[in-house]
């Protein structure tokens, strides 16, 4: 049963990462901001390999920031 819930979480994180990548790609922001957001997405992806629950939390925060228009500073 635990394996099923882990698989469901993995599928949910994967779908949300795909959605987040699409949203970042479609944003009308300076290239430096887009790159910073892309780095955050890569970090979430890396965390997902070791700790799915933490990756889900990080992704939730990132999506909330996108929803509220809070973007990192670009280089």
C-alpha positions as CSV (number, residue, x, y, z in Angstrom):
1,X,0.0,0.0,0.0
2,X,2.8,2.4,0.8
3,X,4.3,1.8,-2.6
4,X,1.0,2.8,-4.2
5,X,1.0,6.1,-2.3
6,X,4.6,6.7,-3.2
7,X,3.8,6.1,-6.9
8,X,0.9,8.5,-6.7
9,X,3.1,11.2,-5.2
10,X,5.7,10.6,-7.9
11,X,3.0,11.0,-10.6
12,X,1.7,14.1,-9.0
13,X,5.1,15.7,-8.7
14,X,6.0,14.8,-12.3
15,X,2.7,16.3,-13.6
16,X,3.2,19.5,-11.5
17,X,6.8,19.8,-12.7
18,X,5.7,19.6,-16.3
19,X,3.1,22.3,-15.6
20,X,5.6,24.5,-13.8
21,X,8.1,24.2,-16.7
22,X,5.3,25.2,-19.2
23,X,4.3,28.2,-17.0
24,X,7.9,29.4,-16.7
25,X,8.5,29.0,-20.4
26,X,5.4,31.1,-21.1
27,X,6.2,34.0,-18.7
28,X,6.9,37.4,-20.0
29,X,9.8,38.2,-17.8
30,X,13.5,39.1,-18.4
31,X,15.7,36.2,-19.4
32,X,17.6,36.4,-16.1
33,X,14.4,35.8,-14.1
34,X,13.4,32.9,-16.4
35,X,16.9,31.3,-15.9
36,X,16.5,31.7,-12.1
37,X,13.1,30.0,-12.2
38,X,14.5,27.2,-14.4
39,X,17.3,26.7,-11.8
40,X,14.7,26.4,-9.1
41,X,12.9,23.8,-11.2
42,X,16.1,21.8,-11.7
43,X,16.7,21.9,-8.0
44,X,13.2,20.5,-7.3
45,X,13.8,17.8,-9.9
46,X,17.1,16.8,-8.2
47,X,15.5,16.7,-4.8
48,X,12.7,14.5,-6.2
49,X,15.3,11.8,-6.8
50,X,16.0,11.5,-3.1
51,X,13.0,13.0,-1.2
52,X,9.7,13.1,-3.0
53,X,7.8,14.7,-0.1
54,X,10.3,17.6,0.1
55,X,10.3,18.0,-3.7
56,X,6.5,18.3,-3.5
57,X,6.7,21.0,-0.8
58,X,9.3,23.0,-2.7
59,X,7.2,22.7,-5.9
60,X,4.1,23.9,-4.0
61,X,6.0,27.0,-2.8
62,X,7.3,27.7,-6.3
63,X,3.9,27.4,-7.8
64,X,2.4,29.7,-5.2
65,X,5.1,32.2,-5.9
66,X,4.3,32.0,-9.6
67,X,0.6,32.4,-8.9
68,X,1.2,35.5,-6.8
69,X,3.7,37.0,-9.2
70,X,6.7,36.7,-6.9
71,X,9.8,36.0,-9.0
72,X,13.5,35.7,-8.1
73,X,15.9,38.4,-9.1
74,X,17.6,37.7,-12.4
75,X,21.3,37.8,-12.9
